Structure formats: C-alpha cells, structure tokens
C-alpha cells in the first residue's frame, strides 16, 4: 500500500510540473502601462479576452507580440499559460518571430535558378513532328 501511495504522489507532482503558466520573471519583463491612445489614429486596441477596447488610463499589458490586454483579463491567463491568447506566440521563447502586420502575408524568398550551362536541348513539339519520323531519332539528336 505504501508503494502505491508513493507512486500516486509522484504522478501528482509530475502533473503539477506540467502546468506551465507564465513565469513571474517573464511577466515582470512585459510592458505594463497606463493606456493612452492607439498607435494609429482611428484604430482601437481591443483586448481579445473581453473584446472591449482599451480606454485612456486603464492598466494594460503589451506582450512581446504587441497584443494589448487589460491587466484584469490577462493575469488569470498567465497562471495557466505562457502563450499569447491571440496569436499563440510563446512568451517564454528567447527569440521571437518577426511581427507580420495584419492583412499581409510573409514574402518567401525563392532561390534564383541558374541557367543551364549544358548544350543539351529539350525536344519541342515541332522537332518531334519533324521529318525524322520517330521520337527516338529526335531524342538521340
């Protein structure tokens, strides 16, 4: 019976360790300020938890991904999770992905293809239908 109790206690400890909220160290590094106005005139900074726009003088957090949340909305989230509830960015990550403005898609760089330097040519339809009569003869040329 004693062994079963020990196993259950160890299992409970492992479960507790897997509950990953935001560390207090990382939370202290987040930008916490009294809201003044949106970055762009005419925009609203809406807390995606309560869906209410931040008002002048309210205390808000700005996460590393630039999303803004009311303190009273995001602090309970930090107990349970270390990711942004809006974009799912890991707030514990040492390096962050670049911010991509809403409505735009990232441009992927494509490698430049070198032009072929070989003298081989690909048969075209006109060469295949030429006077040689067979595809094998055309390919052999």
Long-range contacts (C-beta under 8 A, 24 or more apart in sequence): 19-80, 20-81, 20-82, 21-78, 21-79, 21-80, 21-81, 21-82, 22-78, 22-79, 22-81, 22-82, 22-91, 22-92, 23-82, 23-92, 26-82, 26-91, 26-92, 27-78, 30-61, 30-62, 30-63, 30-64, 30-91, 31-61, 31-62, 31-63, 32-59, 32-60, 32-61, 32-62, 32-71, 33-59, 33-60, 33-62, 34-58, 34-59, 34-60, 35-59, 35-60, 35-68, 47-73, 47-74, 48-85, 48-86, 49-73, 49-74, 49-77, 49-85, 63-89, 63-91, 64-89, 64-91, 64-96, 65-89, 65-96, 65-99, 66-99
